[in-house]
Amino acid sequence: MTIYNEFTNYANIPVAAALSIVLGLATWAVLYAAHSLAGARAGAGA
């Protein structure tokens, strides 16, 4: 909701862009961690 407010209500484009990058990096980090943990438990063929 924060990025929505920054982009629409406040028109604060630099902050919205920074939040987008940070949230994107956080998403990739979580996906990488989940993939690593699943791979460690299930093996390389999973």
Buried (B, 14 or more C-beta within 10 A) or exposed (E): EEBEEBBEEEEBEEBBEEBEEEEEEEEEEEEEEEEEEEEEEEEEEE
